[in-house]
C-alpha cells in the first residue's frame, strides 16, 4: 500500500482540501484514458474525468484504506462510463488512431480500418468484458490490479479476458478484420 498517498487522503479528510490536487494530477490522465477507451469519445471522456474526480472528492470520507486509491478511482471511472453508456445508447464508437511511423497511403488506410473495426468490436462487448479489456490492454494493469479495481477475483478477471478475446475474435472474423491483415502483409 502507498502510505504517502494514504497520508494525502487523511490530510484531505482532515480539511487540507488543497492536497486533493496532488491526487488529481497523479491520476487525471490515467482516468481520462480509461474513460476514452470505454466511451471512444474525447469530449465525453474529458467531461466524465472531471465528474469522476468530483465524485471521488465528495465521497473521499468513505475511502476505507483497504485498497489502493487508483483502484478506487478506476472503479468510479468505470461505473461512470457504464452509467453514461446506458444513458447514451446511440453513441458511435469511432476513435483517434495515432500513427507511430510514416506509412504509405494504403497502409495508413488499412491500419485505420483495422483500428476502427477493433474499437467497434470492443464497443459492442458487454460492460463487464469491455472493462477488463480496457484495463488490461489499454491501461496495462495486472490481473491482480484489475481484480482489485473491479472487486472480483483474479480468476474471474482471467475468465472475462478469455471470454472477451473469444467474442472479439468472432466479431472481428465477421467484419473481415483478418483479411485486412492478410492484405497488409502482401503490400
N, C-alpha and C positions, 0 to 999 in steps of 0.2 A: 504494500500500500504506500501511497505517496503522502508522507507526513507533512511535507511542506504545503501541499495542496490542501490537506485537511486543516492545517493552521489558517490558511487563507479563508476557507469556508467558515471556520469558527469565528474569525475576526469579523467577517461579513455578518454572521448571525448575531454577533455582539454589537453591531451598529457601525462598523467601519465599512460602509457600503461602497466607498470608492474603490475598495480592493476587488470588487466584482469585475472591474475592467481587466484585471490580470487573467481571470478565467476566460473572459470573452476573447481577449487577444490570443490566448493559447489555443482555444478550440473553435474559434469562429470559422476558419477556412475548412476544418475537418467536418463540422456540422453542415456547412454550405455544400460541400462535396457530396455528403450522404444524401442531402435533400435533392441536389441536382440529379444524381443518379436515380433517385426514386421517382422524381417528377419529370425529368428531362426538359424542364423549362426554367431558364435562368432567372427571370423576373420573379416567378413564384418561389423559387428556391431562396432568393435573396430576402423576400418578404417573410417567408417562413423561418429563415435563420434568425431574423430579429424576434419573431414571435417565440421561437424556442428559447432564446435567452431571457426573454421577459417571463415566460412561464417558469423557467428554471429559477430565476431570481425570486419570483413570487412564492415558489414552493421550496426554497432553499432550507427553510426551517424543518422540512420533512426529510431532508437528506440524512440518512442513518449511519453513514460512515462505515457501512459493511461492504460497500462496493466502491470501485473507483469512480471518480467524478465523470470521466469520459464515458464510462458505461451508462451512467445515469443520464447524461445529457444526450447520448446517442439514442437511448430508448425514447426520450422525449421527442427527439427529431423524427425517429421512425414512426412513432404514434401520430405525430403531427402530419407527416406525409400521408399516412394511411387515411386519416380523417379528411385531409384535404382532397385526396383522390376520390373518396366516397362522395364528397360534395360536388366534385367536378368530373363526373364520368365521361364527359365529352373531350377530355384532354387528348391531344395528338402527341405521340411520342416521337419527336424529332430531336436531334441533338447536334451539338457542335463537335466536329471531329478534327482536331488539330493534326497537321501533318508534321512529322518529325524530320523529314528529309525531302529533298526535291524528287519528284517523280514525273513521269510522262503524264499527259492528259488522260490517257486511257487508264493508267494505273491509279491516278487520283480518283477518277470516276468509279472504278471498281471498288476501291478502298472505301469511298464514301457510301456506296451502295451496300457493301458488306456491313459497315458500321450501322447504317440505318436499319438494315434487316435485324441485326443483333439487338439493337436497342428497342426496336419494336417488339421483338420476341420477349425480351426481358420485361418490357412494359405489360405484356399480356399475362405474365405469371401472377399467381395469387400473391398477396402481400407477404405472406409468411415465407414464400420461396424467394421473392424478389429481395426481401431484406437480407437474407443470408448471402445471396449473390453479390449484392452491393457491398456489404460489409467485408466479404472475403476477397472479392476480385478488384473492387474499386478502392476500398479503404485498407485492404491488405491486413485485416485483423486475423489473429489466430483463431482456431476453433474455440479455445477456452475464452478468449475475449468476446467472441460472438455470443457464446453461451451466456456470458455474464450480461451483455447488453440486452439480449432477448429474454433473459430469465428462463432459459431452457437448459437441458443437459447437453453436454458435448456430443453425445451420441445422437441426440435429436438434431443438432446442427449438421453433423455428418450425413444423417439421413435426408434432411431437407436439401442439402447441397447435391446429394446423389440424385434425388428426385428432380431438382431444378435442372441439373445438367441433362438428364434424360428428356425432360419436357422441352428444354431448349433445342436439343438435337432434333427432336421430332418436328418442332415448329420450323426450325431452320431448313430441314430437308424439304418441307412443303414449299418453302419460298425460293428454292434454288440457290441458297447460300453456298452450298458446297460446289455447285457448278461454277460459281464465280471464282472460287479458289482455284479450280482446275484451269479456267481461262487465264487467271493471273499467272499461273506457273508456265503457261505456254507463251507468254509475251516475251 
